[in-house]
Amino acid sequence: MSQIDELPPLRDVIERHGLQALKSLGQNFLLDLNLTSKIARTAGPLAGKTVVEIGPGPGGLTRAILANGAEKVFVVERDRRAIAALEEIGAHYAGRLTIIEGDALEVDTASLGDDAPIIIANLPYNIATPLLTRWLSPTSWPPRWTSMVLMFQKEVADRITAQPGDDAYGRLGVLCGWRSYATQMFDISPKAFVPPPKVTSTVVHFAPRPMLYPCEQADLEAVTAAAFGQRRKMLRQSLKALNVDPIALCEAVGIEPTDRAEVVPVKGFVDLANTWKAMRGD
């Protein structure tokens, strides 16, 4: 493991501050500074940029982000034990690190800093999907963030990037495909973490997608919930939950009522959402 700065090795930091990972917080620390640097570089050049990181723990990824030139880094950490370790990083990179002690689900992370941020995080598994959904669902689009580099369980990454016809294609894949260009970048073995999780992790890069297919997100969510709620059934059956004629709804947008949700592309679901709204007369 190579050093990216003059700070102590992460294993020493963890021991000195009593930072053994807590299962209750979904913590799995990535101690390989070569890997944390690779994750930081996946976001592209960071010089002069503002970065938001969630759940930094002992700060391995934080150090990589700062060492790669980020001008301002905001970290949101719920675990009070980690604050002192992060403050040591802040002292080394004077004036560039802001530490926010709190729950990322309760902090408006995308609004941090004066400039639109890049979000980079080894997300705790237990809050990864809720946080992603929030970042993809601001009241106005495009979002304030400029790009995101996030780590998920591989199973979740497969759902995020799934295409129509894939087994993993579902509601999350539709939302991600509607709002972003999501690309799997590389996998990370469980052996790279302390403690090692039971699953492989995957780093995913997100870029905002232009709003080519406008619709109300609430309508899209309702349509996909109905369609994938009974994913093995034909749309003429599953879309009955929307309380309109499902066959007329499908035919109005050129989708076969005998199709199943897993083969409908993102634009198809947007068309269904907009037509459903029109049929309701809202």
C-alpha positions as CSV (number, residue, x, y, z in Angstrom):
1,M,0.0,0.0,0.0
2,S,1.5,3.3,-1.0
3,Q,1.1,6.5,0.9
4,I,-0.7,9.4,-0.8
5,D,0.3,11.9,1.9
6,E,2.4,12.2,5.1
7,L,-0.5,11.2,7.3
8,P,-0.4,7.9,9.3
9,P,-1.5,4.6,7.8
10,L,-5.2,4.0,8.1
11,R,-4.8,0.9,10.2
12,D,-2.9,3.0,12.8
13,V,-5.6,5.7,12.7
14,I,-8.4,3.1,13.3
15,E,-6.5,1.6,16.2
16,R,-5.6,4.9,17.8
17,H,-9.2,6.3,17.6
18,G,-11.0,3.1,18.4
19,L,-12.7,3.1,15.0
20,Q,-13.5,-0.6,14.6
21,A,-16.3,-0.8,12.0
22,L,-19.9,-1.0,13.3
23,K,-22.4,-3.3,11.6
24,S,-25.2,-1.0,12.9
25,L,-23.8,1.8,10.7
26,G,-23.2,-0.4,7.7
27,Q,-19.5,0.3,8.0
28,N,-16.9,-1.4,5.9
29,F,-13.6,0.5,5.7
30,L,-11.5,0.6,2.5
31,L,-7.9,0.8,3.7
32,D,-6.1,0.4,0.4
33,L,-5.0,3.9,-0.6
34,N,-4.3,2.8,-4.1
35,L,-8.0,1.9,-4.4
36,T,-9.2,5.1,-2.8
37,S,-7.1,7.1,-5.2
38,K,-8.6,5.1,-8.1
39,I,-12.1,5.9,-6.9
40,A,-11.2,9.6,-6.6
41,R,-9.7,9.7,-10.1
42,T,-12.8,8.2,-11.5
43,A,-14.5,11.5,-11.0
44,G,-12.0,13.2,-13.3
45,P,-9.8,16.2,-12.5
46,L,-10.6,17.5,-9.1
47,A,-8.4,20.5,-9.0
48,G,-10.4,23.6,-8.0
49,K,-13.6,21.5,-7.5
50,T,-16.0,21.1,-4.6
51,V,-16.6,17.5,-3.4
52,V,-19.1,16.1,-1.0
53,E,-18.4,12.7,0.6
54,I,-20.8,10.6,2.7
55,G,-19.6,8.4,5.6
56,P,-15.8,9.0,5.4
57,G,-15.0,6.9,8.5
58,P,-11.3,7.0,9.1
59,G,-10.9,9.1,6.0
60,G,-9.1,7.0,3.4
61,L,-11.2,8.2,0.5
62,T,-11.2,11.8,2.0
63,R,-7.4,11.8,1.8
64,A,-7.4,10.6,-1.7
65,I,-9.9,13.3,-2.8
66,L,-7.8,16.0,-1.2
67,A,-4.5,14.6,-2.5
68,N,-6.0,14.6,-6.0
69,G,-6.5,18.4,-5.7
70,A,-10.1,19.1,-4.6
71,E,-10.3,22.7,-3.4
72,K,-13.2,22.2,-0.9
73,V,-14.3,18.9,0.5
74,F,-17.4,18.5,2.7
75,V,-17.7,15.2,4.6
76,V,-20.9,14.1,6.4
77,E,-20.2,11.6,9.2
78,R,-22.7,10.2,11.6
79,D,-20.1,8.3,13.7
80,R,-18.8,10.6,16.4
81,R,-15.8,8.4,16.9
82,A,-14.5,9.4,13.5
83,I,-14.5,13.1,14.0
84,A,-11.1,13.4,15.6
85,A,-9.5,11.3,12.9
86,L,-11.1,13.6,10.2
87,E,-10.0,16.7,12.1
88,E,-6.4,15.5,11.8
89,I,-6.9,15.3,8.0
90,G,-8.4,18.8,8.1
91,A,-5.3,20.1,9.9
92,H,-3.0,18.6,7.3
93,Y,-5.1,20.1,4.4
94,A,-5.7,23.4,6.1
95,G,-8.8,25.2,5.1
96,R,-10.0,22.6,2.5
97,L,-12.0,20.2,4.6
98,T,-15.3,20.9,6.3
99,I,-16.6,18.2,8.7
100,I,-20.4,17.9,9.3
101,E,-21.4,15.6,12.1
102,G,-24.8,14.2,11.2
103,D,-27.0,11.7,9.4
104,A,-26.7,12.0,5.6
105,L,-30.4,11.2,5.3
106,E,-31.1,14.4,7.2
107,V,-28.5,16.7,5.6
108,D,-29.1,18.5,2.3
109,T,-25.8,17.2,1.0
110,A,-26.2,18.4,-2.6
111,S,-26.5,22.0,-1.4
112,L,-23.2,22.1,0.5
113,G,-20.6,24.6,-0.6
114,D,-20.8,27.7,-2.8
115,D,-20.2,25.7,-6.0
116,A,-22.0,22.8,-7.5
117,P,-20.4,19.7,-6.1
118,I,-19.2,16.3,-7.2
119,I,-20.4,13.6,-4.9
120,I,-18.0,10.8,-4.2
121,A,-18.7,8.1,-1.6
122,N,-18.2,4.6,-0.4
123,L,-21.8,4.6,0.7
124,P,-22.9,2.6,3.8
125,Y,-24.9,-0.2,2.3
126,N,-27.9,0.4,4.5
127,I,-28.5,4.0,3.2
128,A,-27.1,3.7,-0.4
129,T,-30.4,3.4,-2.3
130,P,-32.3,6.0,-0.3
131,L,-29.5,8.5,-0.8
132,L,-29.2,7.8,-4.5
133,T,-33.0,8.2,-5.0
134,R,-32.8,11.6,-3.2
135,W,-30.0,12.8,-5.4
136,L,-31.9,11.8,-8.5
137,S,-35.1,13.4,-7.3
138,P,-34.6,17.2,-6.7
139,T,-37.5,19.5,-7.3
140,S,-35.8,21.0,-10.4
141,W,-33.6,19.4,-13.0
142,P,-30.7,19.4,-13.9
143,P,-29.6,18.9,-10.3
144,R,-27.0,21.0,-8.5
145,W,-24.4,18.1,-8.4
146,T,-22.3,17.9,-11.5
147,S,-21.4,14.2,-11.3
148,M,-21.3,11.3,-8.8
149,V,-19.0,8.5,-8.1
150,L,-20.6,6.0,-5.7
151,M,-19.9,2.5,-4.5
152,F,-22.7,0.0,-4.1
153,Q,-23.1,-3.7,-3.6
154,K,-22.8,-5.2,-7.0
155,E,-26.3,-6.4,-6.9
156,V,-27.5,-2.9,-6.5
157,A,-25.1,-1.6,-9.2
158,D,-26.6,-4.1,-11.6
159,R,-30.1,-2.8,-10.8
160,I,-29.0,0.8,-11.4
161,T,-27.5,0.1,-14.8
162,A,-29.9,-2.6,-16.0
163,Q,-31.4,-2.3,-19.5
164,P,-34.9,-3.5,-20.7
165,G,-34.8,-7.3,-20.9
166,D,-32.2,-7.7,-18.1
167,D,-33.2,-9.7,-15.1
168,A,-32.1,-6.8,-12.8
169,Y,-34.2,-4.2,-14.7
170,G,-36.8,-2.6,-12.4
171,R,-38.0,0.6,-10.8
172,L,-34.5,1.7,-9.8
173,G,-33.1,1.1,-13.3
174,V,-36.0,3.2,-14.8
175,L,-35.3,6.1,-12.4
176,C,-31.6,6.0,-13.0
177,G,-32.0,5.7,-16.8
178,W,-34.5,8.6,-16.8
179,R,-32.3,11.0,-14.8
180,S,-28.7,10.0,-15.5
181,Y,-26.1,8.3,-17.5
182,A,-25.0,5.5,-15.1
183,T,-21.9,3.5,-15.9
184,Q,-20.3,0.7,-13.9
185,M,-16.6,1.5,-13.7
186,F,-14.9,-1.4,-11.7
187,D,-15.5,-4.0,-9.0
188,I,-13.8,-4.2,-5.7
189,S,-13.2,-7.5,-3.9
190,P,-14.6,-8.0,-0.4
191,K,-11.0,-8.6,0.7
192,A,-10.2,-4.9,0.2
193,F,-12.4,-4.0,3.1
194,V,-12.2,-4.2,6.9
195,P,-14.2,-6.1,7.8
196,P,-14.7,-7.8,4.5
197,P,-18.4,-7.8,3.4
198,K,-20.0,-10.9,2.0
199,V,-20.5,-9.3,-1.4
200,T,-18.5,-7.7,-4.2
201,S,-18.7,-3.9,-4.5
202,T,-19.0,-1.9,-7.7
203,V,-18.1,1.8,-8.3
204,V,-20.7,3.5,-10.5
205,H,-20.2,6.9,-12.3
206,F,-23.3,9.1,-12.8
207,A,-23.7,12.1,-15.0
208,P,-27.0,14.1,-15.2
209,R,-29.1,13.3,-18.3
210,P,-30.8,16.1,-20.1
211,M,-34.5,16.0,-19.5
212,L,-35.4,14.5,-22.9
213,Y,-38.5,12.9,-21.6
214,P,-40.4,15.3,-19.3
215,C,-43.0,13.9,-16.9
216,E,-44.0,14.2,-13.3
217,Q,-41.8,12.0,-11.2
218,A,-44.7,11.0,-8.9
219,D,-46.6,9.7,-12.0
220,L,-43.5,7.8,-13.2
221,E,-43.1,6.3,-9.8
222,A,-46.7,5.2,-9.6
223,V,-46.6,3.6,-13.0
224,T,-43.4,1.7,-12.4
225,A,-44.6,0.6,-8.9
226,A,-47.8,-0.9,-10.6
227,A,-45.9,-2.4,-13.5
228,F,-43.0,-4.0,-11.5
229,G,-45.2,-4.8,-8.5
230,Q,-46.4,-7.7,-10.5
231,R,-43.5,-8.0,-12.9
232,R,-44.3,-11.5,-14.1
233,K,-47.8,-10.5,-15.2
234,M,-48.7,-8.8,-18.4
235,L,-49.2,-5.0,-18.3
236,R,-52.9,-5.4,-19.0
237,Q,-53.1,-7.1,-15.6
238,S,-50.5,-5.2,-13.5
239,L,-51.6,-1.7,-14.6
240,K,-55.1,-2.3,-13.3
241,A,-53.7,-0.9,-10.0
242,L,-53.7,2.6,-11.7
243,N,-57.5,2.5,-11.8
244,V,-57.8,3.2,-15.5
245,D,-58.3,0.9,-18.5
246,P,-54.9,-0.7,-18.8
247,I,-55.4,-1.9,-22.3
248,A,-56.4,1.6,-23.5
249,L,-53.5,3.1,-21.6
250,C,-51.0,0.8,-23.3
251,E,-52.5,1.1,-26.7
252,A,-52.5,4.9,-26.4
253,V,-48.7,4.9,-26.3
254,G,-48.0,2.0,-28.6
255,I,-47.1,-0.6,-26.0
256,E,-48.5,-4.1,-26.3
257,P,-50.8,-4.8,-23.3
258,T,-49.4,-8.4,-23.3
259,D,-45.9,-7.1,-22.7
260,R,-44.3,-7.4,-19.2
261,A,-42.7,-4.5,-17.4
262,E,-39.2,-5.9,-17.8
263,V,-39.2,-5.2,-21.6
264,V,-40.5,-1.6,-21.5
265,P,-37.9,1.1,-22.1
266,V,-37.6,4.3,-20.0
267,K,-39.3,6.4,-22.6
268,G,-42.2,3.8,-22.7
269,F,-42.7,4.3,-18.9
270,V,-42.6,8.1,-19.3
271,D,-45.2,7.9,-22.1
272,L,-47.4,5.7,-19.8
273,A,-47.0,8.2,-17.0
274,N,-47.9,11.2,-19.1
275,T,-50.9,9.4,-20.7
276,W,-52.1,8.1,-17.3
277,K,-52.1,11.7,-16.0
278,A,-54.1,12.8,-19.1
279,M,-56.6,9.9,-18.6
280,R,-57.1,10.9,-15.0
281,G,-57.9,14.5,-16.1
282,D,-55.6,16.1,-13.6
